[in-house]
Amino acid sequence: MSSPFDDTHGATAAGSDRVPSTNHDVRPAEPIDGAHQTYEKGEISSVGALISDITQDISTLMRQEVALAKLEVQDSAKKAGKGTGMLAGAGVAGHFVLLFLSIALWWGLGSAIGGVWSAIVVALIWAVIAGVLAAMGRANLKNVHGVPQTVETAKQVPDALKGNEHRS
């Protein structure tokens, strides 16, 4: 019966002392270079140390990824804040443009149909615009359904972590 240790290919590069002379001999431990230290292949304690080091490395990686995500979110929030402030300023400026155009329309209509009636016409134009925008906004808000898919998958996470994944 042949042993897996009887195979001699590759033994010349590492040295012939790595190949056992009989089926009952055990090869000497081979060093394994890990991220933190060198482990002896096949040693039970080295398997635990490897797993421990892997766990620590994954933990460090996760902490670094969270820190990176925080920095990216802060940077994005600053840029979004600047953009929002500029859009708010543009909205105020646009409001003044509409105000002065409305005053100009009122003044122009005042020459044609009279001062009081021209103000009523401009006010009615703005009332119609406000009504149309309100109706369109209300219709759009009725179509907002939140994040139902995210809520559903978030409910499945605890079961999946326990190994009791259920599919709907």
C-alpha positions in Angstrom: 0.0 0.0 0.0 1.3 3.4 -0.9 1.5 6.4 1.4 0.9 10.0 0.3 4.5 10.6 1.7 6.0 8.2 -0.9 5.8 10.7 -3.7 9.2 12.1 -4.2 8.5 14.8 -6.9 9.5 18.2 -5.6 11.7 16.6 -2.9 14.9 17.4 -4.7 14.3 21.2 -4.4 13.5 21.0 -0.7 16.0 18.2 0.1 15.7 14.5 0.3 15.4 14.6 4.1 11.7 15.6 3.7 10.8 12.3 2.2 10.3 9.5 4.8 12.2 6.3 4.3 9.2 4.0 5.3 5.5 4.2 5.4 5.5 4.7 9.2 7.9 7.7 9.2 6.4 11.2 9.5 7.8 14.1 7.7 9.4 16.9 9.7 7.2 19.9 10.1 7.4 22.5 7.3 7.4 26.1 8.2 4.4 28.2 7.0 4.9 31.9 6.8 1.8 33.7 8.2 1.0 37.3 8.4 2.3 37.5 12.0 4.8 34.7 12.5 6.0 31.4 11.2 3.9 28.3 12.1 4.8 24.7 11.9 2.6 22.8 9.3 0.5 20.2 10.9 0.7 21.4 14.5 -2.7 21.6 16.2 -1.7 24.8 18.1 -0.6 26.4 14.8 -4.0 25.9 13.3 -5.6 27.7 16.2 -3.0 30.5 16.0 -3.6 30.8 12.2 -7.4 31.1 12.8 -6.8 33.6 15.6 -4.6 35.7 13.3 -7.1 35.5 10.5 -9.8 36.6 12.8 -7.7 39.5 14.1 -6.9 40.5 10.5 -10.5 40.4 9.5 -11.4 42.5 12.5 -8.7 45.0 11.7 -9.9 45.2 8.1 -13.5 45.7 9.2 -12.5 48.6 11.5 -10.4 50.2 8.8 -13.3 49.9 6.3 -15.7 51.5 8.8 -13.2 54.3 9.5 -12.9 54.9 5.7 -16.7 54.8 5.3 -17.0 57.4 8.1 -14.5 59.7 6.4 -16.2 59.3 3.0 -19.6 60.1 4.5 -18.3 63.2 6.3 -16.7 64.4 3.1 -19.9 63.8 1.1 -22.0 65.5 3.8 -19.8 68.6 3.7 -20.1 68.7 -0.1 -23.8 68.1 0.0 -24.2 70.8 2.7 -22.4 73.3 0.5 -24.5 72.4 -2.6 -27.7 72.6 -0.5 -26.8 76.0 0.7 -26.1 77.2 -2.8 -29.3 75.8 -4.1 -31.2 77.5 -1.2 -29.5 80.8 -2.2 -30.6 80.2 -5.8 -34.1 79.5 -4.6 -34.2 82.8 -2.7 -32.8 84.7 -5.7 -35.4 83.0 -8.0 -38.1 84.0 -5.6 -37.1 87.6 -5.9 -37.0 87.3 -9.7 -40.6 86.1 -9.6 -41.6 88.8 -7.2 -40.2 91.6 -9.3 -41.6 90.1 -12.5 -45.0 89.9 -10.8 -44.7 93.5 -9.8 -43.7 94.4 -13.4 -46.7 92.5 -14.7 -49.0 94.2 -12.2 -47.6 97.6 -13.2 -48.0 96.8 -16.9 -51.6 95.5 -16.5 -52.3 98.5 -14.2 -51.8 100.8 -17.2 -54.2 98.8 -19.4 -57.0 97.7 -17.0 -56.6 99.7 -13.8 -54.5 99.3 -10.6 -56.8 97.1 -8.4 -57.9 94.8 -11.2 -54.3 94.2 -12.3 -53.3 93.2 -8.8 -56.2 90.7 -8.7 -55.2 89.3 -12.1 -51.6 88.7 -11.0 -52.8 87.2 -7.7 -55.2 84.8 -9.6 -52.3 83.7 -11.9 -50.2 82.8 -8.9 -53.1 81.1 -7.2 -53.6 78.8 -10.3 -49.8 78.1 -10.4 -49.9 77.2 -6.7 -52.9 75.0 -7.1 -51.4 73.1 -10.0 -48.0 72.6 -8.1 -49.8 71.5 -5.0 -51.9 68.9 -6.8 -48.8 67.5 -8.7 -46.8 67.4 -5.4 -49.6 65.6 -3.6 -49.9 63.0 -6.4 -46.1 62.4 -6.4 -46.1 62.0 -2.6 -48.8 59.3 -2.8 -46.4 57.2 -4.9 -43.7 57.2 -2.2 -43.6 53.7 -0.6 -40.4 54.0 1.5 -37.9 51.1 1.3 -40.0 47.9 1.5 -37.3 45.6 0.0 -34.7 46.8 2.4 -37.0 46.3 5.4 -37.8 42.8 4.2 -34.2 41.8 3.7 -33.2 43.4 7.0 -35.7 41.2 8.7 -34.0 38.1 7.2 -30.5 39.0 8.5 -30.8 37.6 12.1 -32.1 34.3 10.8 -29.4 34.1 8.1 -26.7 34.7 10.7 -28.1 31.8 12.8 -28.0 29.6 9.7 -31.8 29.5 9.5 -32.2 31.3 6.2 -35.7 31.4 4.9 -36.7 32.3 1.5 -39.9 34.1 0.7 
